[in-house]
Amino acid sequence: MKQEGKRFVLLASVFFFIFFSSSCLKKSLNEKTLRLGYMPNVTHATVLVGIEKNIFQEELGKDISFQPINFIVGNSIVDAFITNQIDLAYVGPGPFINALYRKVPVELLSGAANGGTSIVGTLNETSLRQGMRIAVPQYGNTQDFILHSYLGNINLQDKVKIFAIPPQDTGTAFYTMSIDAACLPEPWGTILIGKDICKELVNEKDILNNGNYPVTLLVVNKKYAKENPDLVKRFLVAHKKANRFISDYPNKAIEIVTKVISTISKKEIDKNVIAISFIKCGFNNDVDLNILNKFKEIGIRAGYYRKGFLVDDFKKLEKSVKNENSTD
């Protein structure tokens, strides 16, 4: 009798284990994931607010595993698309165009932010000049293109030296006198000005198109978009809600962005600095394709891309953006 009791307990345990394991496996197989790439910049305030206010997760639903992943520079996000580490991303026009050039299967969903670039220099400089050593976050990134555009306007193209330095490290580069100036996404230029490390050399309105140019885009892996159209649609709704929150509650948005950037960068950042950075940015869903095309031409002139590339891609972009804007 004892033997039969033991056998019953053993069989029950085995049955429970198999049932529990198969249930977990079924749940794991059915669970959908959305992996989102972004950077801890003011120009990425949309995603910072969307994550912190739980806007993305609420719109996607509790059954979706939402996994935000932060990166230091935009072209690392392109590499993450290539290696299948992310599904969607907030990224600058430079890396996005670079992705198209490298035939990475990504497509544009929406704009996110405009402006938000600072050109700063050492305290003894008054303007950009021939022979200057100027830092950008990465070769071929958005600030690199913006700098090339401005240098062309003042006849300094090919008359300065450009170095790639992550924004968080430019303060050290100024201290060690390794650079004379930098073209940076916000808040990094304003942070350096606030610390009296450098000063503004070019008013943000004079850099490009009166300060109105796309600096952050929302893009998606094409395969992911095809396989998960409803998820992408829901995320796009959340994206617009996050930008509306910034517009409706700018002070709360500034507090959120200050907290997040301070946490990720492990550097305490003054809220007043972020507030100044916000003035230089516009947060909306628009995309100026003329500026994107200008960035493409700058990339060709700088030797990043072959001549004549992307003609078809930009025609498709124009069509997709028109369709997206018609649904707003």
Number of C-alpha atoms within 10 A of each C-alpha: 6 7 7 9 10 11 12 12 11 12 12 12 12 12 12 12 12 12 12 12 12 12 12 12 12 11 12 10 9 11 11 13 16 20 15 20 26 25 23 23 24 25 31 24 29 29 29 25 25 23 19 15 15 13 20 22 21 15 18 22 12 9 12 16 14 17 14 16 14 14 13 16 20 27 23 15 28 25 15 16 21 17 9 11 15 23 22 27 30 27 28 28 29 25 23 28 26 20 20 17 16 12 10 17 14 23 21 21 22 23 25 28 28 23 26 29 30 27 27 29 29 22 15 9 15 13 13 21 16 12 13 17 19 23 30 26 25 21 20 25 24 30 26 26 23 25 25 20 20 18 18 13 12 10 11 17 16 13 13 15 14 22 17 16 19 14 22 18 11 25 19 12 16 19 12 9 12 14 22 22 29 34 27 27 25 25 27 25 28 26 21 21 17 14 10 11 18 24 22 21 19 17 15 19 15 10 21 18 11 11 18 19 25 27 28 31 24 25 22 21 19 16 13 17 19 10 10 14 12 12 19 20 15 16 20 19 16 22 25 21 18 27 23 16 18 22 14 11 11 14 14 13 26 23 16 20 27 25 17 20 21 16 13 12 13 9 10 12 18 14 17 15 20 23 20 15 24 24 10 22 24 21 24 21 24 17 26 14 16 12 16 21 16 14 23 26 21 21 24 15 13 17 11 15 19 13 12 10 14 17 10 9 13 18 11 14 17 15 10 16 19 12 11 15 12 8 6 8
